[in-house]
C-alpha cells in the first residue's frame, strides 16, 4: 500500500506538520510506504477558474509553472491519502484550500 500524506500548513515545523508526520510514522510502522508532502515547501498557485477548464475532463491545467500537476499525479497514484490542515478563523487555511481547489480532477 502506498500512502500520500499532504500537510497544508504554511509552517514546516508547526503542530499540523508534526501531527502529519506522526500519522505517517504510524502508517510506516504498520508496513506501508508513505510519502509526506509539506505544502509549505511547494509552489501551488490558486485555481483561476478558467473558461473551458481542462481539469474537468483530464489531467491537465492551464497553470503549468508550479507543483500542482505533479502533486495531482501523486494523488491519483496513491492507494490512500492523508490531508491535514490547520483551522484559522473557523475554516481551513488558505494554502490548503488553494491546494484542494487545484486538485479538481482527482
MMTF fields as JSON, N, C-alpha, C and O atoms, coordinates in Angstrom:
{
  "mmtfVersion": "1.0.0",
  "mmtfProducer": "UNKNOWN",
  "numBonds": 423,
  "numAtoms": 424,
  "numGroups": 106,
  "numChains": 1,
  "numModels": 1,
  "chainsPerModel": [1],
  "groupsPerChain": [106],
  "chainIdList": ["A"],
  "bondAtomList": [4, 2, 8, 6, 12, 10, 16, 14, 20, 18, 24, 22, 28, 26, 32, 30, 36, 34, 40, 38, 44, 42, 48, 46, 52, 50, 56, 54, 60, 58, 64, 62, 68, 66, 72, 70, 76, 74, 80, 78, 84, 82, 88, 86, 92, 90, 96, 94, 100, 98, 104, 102, 108, 106, 112, 110, 116, 114, 120, 118, 124, 122, 128, 126, 132, 130, 136, 134, 140, 138, 144, 142, 148, 146, 152, 150, 156, 154, 160, 158, 164, 162, 168, 166, 172, 170, 176, 174, 180, 178, 184, 182, 188, 186, 192, 190, 196, 194, 200, 198, 204, 202, 208, 206, 212, 210, 216, 214, 220, 218, 224, 222, 228, 226, 232, 230, 236, 234, 240, 238, 244, 242, 248, 246, 252, 250, 256, 254, 260, 258, 264, 262, 268, 266, 272, 270, 276, 274, 280, 278, 284, 282, 288, 286, 292, 290, 296, 294, 300, 298, 304, 302, 308, 306, 312, 310, 316, 314, 320, 318, 324, 322, 328, 326, 332, 330, 336, 334, 340, 338, 344, 342, 348, 346, 352, 350, 356, 354, 360, 358, 364, 362, 368, 366, 372, 370, 376, 374, 380, 378, 384, 382, 388, 386, 392, 390, 396, 394, 400, 398, 404, 402, 408, 406, 412, 410, 416, 414, 420, 418],
  "bondOrderList": [1, 1, 1, 1, 1, 1, 1, 1, 1, 1, 1, 1, 1, 1, 1, 1, 1, 1, 1, 1, 1, 1, 1, 1, 1, 1, 1, 1, 1, 1, 1, 1, 1, 1, 1, 1, 1, 1, 1, 1, 1, 1, 1, 1, 1, 1, 1, 1, 1, 1, 1, 1, 1, 1, 1, 1, 1, 1, 1, 1, 1, 1, 1, 1, 1, 1, 1, 1, 1, 1, 1, 1, 1, 1, 1, 1, 1, 1, 1, 1, 1, 1, 1, 1, 1, 1, 1, 1, 1, 1, 1, 1, 1, 1, 1, 1, 1, 1, 1, 1, 1, 1, 1, 1, 1],
  "groupList": [{"groupName": "UNK", "atomNameList": ["N", "CA", "C", "O"], "elementList": ["N", "C", "C", "O"], "formalChargeList": [0, 0, 0, 0], "bondAtomList": [1, 0, 2, 1, 3, 2], "bondOrderList": [1, 1, 2], "singleLetterCode": "X", "chemCompType": "L-PEPTIDE LINKING"}],
  "groupTypeList": [0, 0, 0, 0, 0, 0, 0, 0, 0, 0, 0, 0, 0, 0, 0, 0, 0, 0, 0, 0, 0, 0, 0, 0, 0, 0, 0, 0, 0, 0, 0, 0, 0, 0, 0, 0, 0, 0, 0, 0, 0, 0, 0, 0, 0, 0, 0, 0, 0, 0, 0, 0, 0, 0, 0, 0, 0, 0, 0, 0, 0, 0, 0, 0, 0, 0, 0, 0, 0, 0, 0, 0, 0, 0, 0, 0, 0, 0, 0, 0, 0, 0, 0, 0, 0, 0, 0, 0, 0, 0, 0, 0, 0, 0, 0, 0, 0, 0, 0, 0, 0, 0, 0, 0, 0, 0],
  "groupIdList": [1, 2, 3, 4, 5, 6, 7, 8, 9, 10, 11, 12, 13, 14, 15, 16, 17, 18, 19, 20, 21, 22, 23, 24, 25, 26, 27, 28, 29, 30, 31, 32, 33, 34, 35, 36, 37, 38, 39, 40, 41, 42, 43, 44, 45, 46, 47, 48, 49, 50, 51, 52, 53, 54, 55, 56, 57, 58, 59, 60, 61, 62, 63, 64, 65, 66, 67, 68, 69, 70, 71, 72, 73, 74, 75, 76, 77, 78, 79, 80, 81, 82, 83, 84, 85, 86, 87, 88, 89, 90, 91, 92, 93, 94, 95, 96, 97, 98, 99, 100, 101, 102, 103, 104, 105, 106],
  "secStructList": [7, 3, 3, 3, 3, 3, 3, 7, 7, 1, 7, 6, 6, 1, 2, 2, 2, 2, 2, 2, 2, 2, 2, 2, 2, 2, 2, 2, 2, 6, 6, 7, 3, 3, 3, 3, 3, 3, 4, 4, 4, 1, 7, 7, 7, 7, 7, 7, 7, 7, 6, 6, 7, 4, 4, 4, 6, 1, 1, 7, 7, 1, 7, 7, 1, 1, 1, 2, 2, 2, 2, 2, 2, 2, 2, 2, 2, 7, 1, 3, 3, 3, 3, 3, 7, 7, 3, 3, 6, 6, 3, 3, 7, 2, 2, 2, 2, 2, 2, 2, 2, 2, 6, 6, 6, 7],
  "xCoordList": [0.837, 0.0, 0.883, 1.901, 0.481, 1.212, 0.327, -0.748, 0.794, 0.024, 0.72, 1.943, -0.059, 0.438, -0.14, -1.357, 0.737, 0.314, 0.657, 1.827, -0.353, -0.154, -0.523, -1.641, 0.447, 0.235, 0.06, 0.944, -1.077, -1.392, -0.936, -1.25, -0.214, 0.23, 1.27, 2.113, 1.223, 2.264, 3.554, 4.556, 3.518, 4.677, 5.29, 4.63, 6.532, 7.162, 7.53, 7.932, 7.401, 7.722, 6.602, 6.855, 5.372, 4.252, 3.55, 3.959, 2.494, 1.751, 1.11, 1.178, 0.497, -0.135, 0.902, 0.64, 2.068, 3.143, 3.587, 3.785, 3.744, 4.153, 3.129, 3.505, 1.851, 0.806, 0.754, 0.507, 0.983, 1.006, 2.146, 1.973, 3.308, 4.461, 4.233, 4.683, 3.545, 3.217, 2.285, 2.478, 1.285, 0.378, 1.147, 0.911, 2.063, 2.88, 3.765, 3.914, 4.35, 5.194, 4.382, 4.865, 3.147, 2.288, 1.966, 1.938, 1.724, 1.446, 2.686, 2.58, 3.85, 5.098, 5.312, 5.729, 5.03, 5.165, 4.234, 4.526, 3.114, 2.162, 2.567, 1.895, 3.678, 4.198, 3.846, 4.002, 3.38, 3.042, 4.148, 4.974, 4.153, 5.045, 4.305, 3.151, 4.977, 4.34, 5.259, 6.457, 4.681, 5.397, 4.693, 3.482, 5.453, 4.91, 5.273, 6.439, 4.28, 4.497, 4.045, 2.907, 4.953, 4.642, 4.356, 5.243, 3.124, 2.782, 3.568, 3.698, 4.091, 4.91, 6.157, 6.695, 6.61, 7.813, 7.503, 8.412, 6.235, 5.815, 5.153, 4.63, 5.186, 4.535, 3.265, 3.324, 2.128, 0.836, 0.02, -0.437, -0.147, -0.887, -2.384, -2.829, -3.169, -4.61, -5.273, -4.794, -6.374, -7.177, -7.667, -8.02, -7.684, -8.141, -9.476, -9.894, -10.145, -11.475, -11.532, -12.303, -10.719, -10.615, -11.929, -12.737, -12.133, -13.206, -12.768, -11.6, -13.69, -13.376, -12.167, -11.244, -12.172, -11.029, -10.703, -11.588, -9.445, -9.066, -9.084, -9.103, -9.078, -9.047, -10.354, -10.374, -11.443, -12.711, -12.731, -13.467, -11.94, -12.016, -10.765, -10.821, -9.636, -8.409, -7.366, -7.613, -6.224, -5.132, -4.354, -3.24, -4.946, -4.302, -4.732, -5.725, -3.972, -4.277, -3.617, -2.524, -4.271, -3.661, -2.507, -1.657, -2.467, -1.331, -0.302, -0.526, 0.801, 1.783, 3.143, 4.064, 3.283, 4.593, 4.661, 5.338, 3.952, 4.035, 4.007, 4.147, 3.83, 3.863, 2.489, 2.37, 1.461, 0.103, -0.106, -0.643, 0.311, 0.085, 0.901, 0.43, 2.114, 2.939, 2.235, 2.187, 1.693, 1.005, -0.292, -0.664, -0.976, -2.199, -1.889, -2.644, -0.804, -0.404, -0.082, -0.458, 0.609, 0.93, -0.358, -0.465, -1.328, -2.588, -3.323, -3.873, -3.334, -4.027, -3.351, -4.004, -2.049, -1.303, -1.319, -1.0, -1.679, -1.606, -2.825, -3.871, -2.641, -3.734, -4.577, -5.767, -3.954, -4.648, -4.069, -2.937, -4.86, -4.485, -4.751, -5.799, -3.775, -3.947, -3.8, -2.798, -4.78, -4.667, -4.874, -5.87, -3.925, -4.04, -3.957, -3.274, -4.67, -4.656, -5.021, -5.894, -4.363, -4.769, -6.083, -6.458, -6.762, -8.004, -7.734, -7.326, -7.972, -7.849, -9.204, -9.79, -9.709, -10.965, -12.111, -12.872, -12.216, -13.297, -13.286, -14.309, -12.149, -12.038, -10.592, -9.688, -10.387, -9.011, -8.248, -8.838, -6.946, -6.119, -6.097, -6.455, -5.675, -5.686, -4.813, -5.214, -3.629, -2.721, -3.372, -3.303, -3.997, -4.675, -5.889, -6.141, -6.636, -7.816, -7.413, -8.046, -6.364, -5.872, -5.471, -5.764, -4.802, -4.39, -5.602, -5.63, -6.591, -7.778, -8.527, -9.035, -8.599, -9.252, -8.547, -9.201, -7.239, -6.482, -6.55, -6.217, -6.969, -6.975, -8.297, -8.689, -8.97, -10.316, -10.446, -11.399, -9.562, -9.686, -9.507, -9.961, -8.86, -8.613, -9.933, -9.943],
  "yCoordList": [-1.18, 0.0, 1.244, 1.3, 2.222, 3.473, 4.614, 4.868, 5.297, 6.393, 7.705, 7.807, 8.701, 10.054, 10.923, 11.008, 11.569, 12.453, 13.884, 14.213, 14.728, 16.117, 17.029, 16.994, 17.848, 18.786, 20.186, 20.7, 20.799, 22.111, 23.285, 24.433, 23.02, 24.113, 24.983, 24.466, 26.296, 27.162, 27.109, 27.724, 26.37, 26.261, 24.866, 23.873, 24.789, 23.481, 22.805, 21.642, 23.511, 22.914, 23.164, 23.211, 23.322, 23.616, 22.366, 21.245, 22.567, 21.467, 20.566, 19.343, 21.143, 20.335, 19.484, 18.323, 20.045, 19.284, 18.146, 17.024, 18.425, 17.395, 16.257, 15.086, 16.592, 15.571, 14.753, 13.548, 15.402, 14.687, 13.675, 12.535, 14.1, 13.193, 12.041, 10.923, 12.299, 11.229, 10.199, 8.995, 10.669, 9.755, 8.929, 7.73, 9.579, 8.873, 7.832, 6.723, 8.178, 7.215, 6.005, 4.874, 6.235, 5.121, 4.214, 2.992, 4.806, 4.006, 3.226, 2.081, 3.837, 3.133, 1.945, 0.875, 2.128, 1.031, -0.126, -1.278, 0.18, -0.859, -1.532, -2.454, -1.064, -1.726, -1.086, -1.723, 0.142, 0.801, 1.755, 2.174, 2.087, 3.119, 4.448, 4.558, 5.453, 6.759, 7.85, 7.864, 8.763, 9.968, 11.16, 11.321, 11.997, 13.194, 14.396, 14.591, 15.191, 16.406, 17.589, 17.641, 18.536, 19.76, 20.865, 21.271, 21.348, 22.416, 23.692, 24.549, 23.824, 24.984, 25.07, 26.156, 23.928, 23.921, 23.702, 23.468, 23.777, 23.585, 24.846, 25.659, 24.992, 26.121, 25.611, 24.95, 25.913, 25.557, 26.841, 27.368, 27.319, 28.562, 28.304, 27.177, 29.324, 29.125, 28.91, 29.386, 28.188, 27.986, 29.346, 30.222, 29.507, 30.769, 30.621, 31.534, 29.485, 29.235, 29.576, 30.438, 28.898, 29.135, 28.84, 28.042, 29.486, 29.086, 27.8, 27.657, 26.863, 25.568, 24.924, 24.477, 24.879, 24.375, 22.931, 22.075, 22.643, 21.284, 20.316, 19.103, 20.82, 19.941, 19.176, 18.165, 19.64, 18.934, 17.604, 16.702, 17.456, 16.226, 15.382, 14.217, 15.935, 15.136, 15.723, 16.72, 15.106, 15.508, 16.648, 16.456, 17.827, 18.983, 20.229, 20.219, 21.297, 22.564, 23.671, 23.488, 24.812, 25.932, 26.533, 27.217, 26.287, 26.713, 25.592, 24.519, 25.828, 24.757, 25.077, 24.267, 26.254, 26.64, 26.529, 27.319, 25.54, 25.288, 23.781, 23.002, 23.367, 21.946, 21.272, 20.105, 21.982, 21.455, 20.141, 19.192, 20.07, 18.834, 17.662, 16.525, 17.935, 16.864, 16.275, 15.055, 17.127, 16.649, 15.934, 14.957, 16.413, 15.731, 14.325, 13.391, 14.167, 12.825, 11.913, 10.741, 12.444, 11.644, 11.231, 10.1, 12.135, 11.795, 10.692, 9.776, 10.775, 9.762, 8.408, 7.38, 8.388, 7.132, 6.456, 5.271, 7.174, 6.583, 5.696, 5.811, 4.805, 3.929, 4.561, 4.275, 5.415, 6.093, 7.494, 7.759, 8.374, 9.779, 10.324, 10.075, 11.073, 11.829, 13.296, 13.685, 14.104, 15.548, 16.202, 15.957, 17.026, 17.745, 19.236, 19.681, 19.999, 21.45, 22.099, 21.609, 23.189, 23.926, 24.662, 24.911, 25.0, 25.752, 27.167, 27.375, 28.13, 29.537, 30.185, 30.017, 30.91, 31.651, 30.737, 31.088, 29.573, 28.602, 27.922, 27.385, 27.936, 27.255, 26.814, 27.283, 25.906, 25.514, 26.715, 27.65, 26.676, 27.802, 27.931, 26.996, 29.095, 29.4, 28.489, 28.102, 28.129, 27.265, 25.91, 25.399, 25.334, 24.047, 24.183, 23.308, 25.26, 25.476, 25.661, 25.097, 26.448, 26.616, 25.272, 24.987, 24.447, 23.127, 22.274, 21.67, 22.225, 21.405, 21.887, 21.077, 23.198, 23.732, 23.266, 22.984, 23.19, 22.778, 21.288, 20.863, 20.482, 19.03, 18.522, 17.388, 19.331, 19.055, 17.687, 16.963, 17.324, 16.075, 14.841, 13.755, 14.997, 13.852, 13.221, 12.237],
  "zCoordList": [0.0, 0.0, 0.0, 0.689, -0.771, -0.919, -0.412, -0.956, 0.64, 1.234, 0.932, 1.027, 0.57, 0.373, 1.482, 1.641, 2.25, 3.337, 2.942, 2.744, 2.827, 2.406, 3.563, 4.077, 3.961, 5.055, 4.487, 3.801, 4.773, 4.233, 5.082, 4.768, 6.134, 7.0, 6.302, 5.57, 6.519, 5.974, 6.796, 6.432, 7.902, 8.789, 8.684, 8.989, 8.259, 8.065, 9.379, 9.379, 10.495, 11.788, 12.803, 14.007, 12.321, 13.202, 13.704, 13.399, 14.475, 15.074, 14.016, 14.132, 12.996, 11.953, 11.228, 10.914, 10.96, 10.322, 11.22, 10.754, 12.5, 13.454, 13.49, 13.466, 13.548, 13.594, 12.302, 12.336, 11.179, 9.892, 9.875, 9.442, 10.348, 10.394, 11.368, 11.118, 12.463, 13.406, 12.757, 12.924, 12.025, 11.321, 10.29, 10.142, 9.583, 8.588, 9.259, 8.746, 10.396, 11.123, 11.563, 11.494, 12.015, 12.402, 11.228, 11.372, 10.072, 8.877, 8.447, 8.007, 8.572, 8.234, 9.165, 8.722, 10.45, 11.417, 11.079, 11.4, 10.433, 10.037, 8.727, 8.263, 8.127, 6.933, 5.609, 4.567, 5.611, 4.351, 3.922, 4.733, 2.658, 2.141, 2.242, 1.828, 2.795, 2.99, 2.468, 2.753, 1.701, 1.279, 1.905, 1.757, 2.604, 3.229, 2.364, 2.019, 2.018, 1.247, 2.086, 2.552, 2.272, 3.007, 1.999, 1.249, 1.983, 1.045, 1.335, 0.461, 2.549, 2.896, 2.021, 1.803, 1.523, 0.69, -0.79, -1.587, -1.156, -2.545, -3.075, -2.314, -4.382, -5.048, -5.711, -6.748, -5.121, -5.702, -5.775, -4.761, -6.979, -7.183, -7.069, -7.285, -6.733, -6.621, -7.978, -9.007, -7.955, -9.162, -9.664, -8.874, -10.988, -11.571, -12.304, -13.016, -12.135, -12.7, -14.189, -14.611, -14.966, -16.418, -17.133, -16.659, -18.27, -19.177, -19.857, -20.216, -20.037, -20.654, -19.993, -20.674, -18.678, -17.911, -18.272, -18.234, -18.624, -18.987, -17.81, -18.019, -16.58, -15.413, -15.22, -14.519, -15.829, -15.663, -16.391, -15.993, -17.449, -18.221, -18.245, -18.637, -17.837, -17.885, -16.945, -16.266, -16.916, -16.034, -16.672, -17.161, -16.664, -17.274, -16.515, -15.788, -16.695, -16.042, -16.841, -17.378, -16.921, -17.641, -16.849, -17.419, -15.544, -14.723, -14.772, -14.212, -15.427, -15.591, -14.988, -15.081, -14.368, -13.851, -12.327, -11.669, -11.776, -10.339, -10.098, -11.041, -8.853, -8.495, -8.524, -8.15, -8.958, -8.903, -9.639, -9.067, -10.899, -11.672, -11.134, -11.128, -10.689, -10.096, -8.879, -8.721, -8.022, -6.83, -7.188, -6.538, -8.211, -8.646, -9.152, -8.881, -9.873, -10.342, -9.164, -9.163, -8.168, -6.978, -6.257, -5.782, -6.175, -5.527, -6.289, -5.678, -7.588, -8.385, -8.3, -8.477, -8.032, -7.998, -6.624, -6.528, -5.57, -4.233, -3.956, -4.594, -2.972, -2.543, -1.443, -1.318, -0.654, 0.444, 0.584, 0.18, 1.157, 1.216, 2.613, 3.21, 3.116, 4.36, 3.986, 3.387, 4.33, 4.135, 5.496, 6.177, 5.87, 7.138, 6.862, 5.94, 7.688, 7.528, 8.852, 9.568, 9.177, 10.37, 10.11, 8.965, 11.186, 11.074, 11.574, 12.716, 10.69, 11.035, 10.807, 9.737, 11.772, 11.619, 11.156, 10.255, 11.78, 11.572, 10.207, 9.782, 9.512, 8.211, 8.012, 8.703, 7.057, 6.771, 6.231, 5.691, 6.381, 5.945, 4.424, 3.707, 3.942, 2.514, 1.684, 0.586, 2.166, 1.402, 1.133, 0.015, 2.143, 1.968, 1.057, 0.228, 1.201, 0.353, -1.108, -2.001, -1.358, -2.73, -3.319, -4.48, -2.522, -2.983, -3.355, -4.427, -2.481, -2.753, -3.985, -4.76, -4.171, -5.361, -6.641, -7.645, -6.602, -7.784, -8.062, -9.168, -7.104, -7.274, -7.831, -7.558, -8.591, -9.08, -9.769, -9.482, -10.628, -11.395, -10.517, -10.877, -9.386, -8.513, -8.104, -7.365]
}
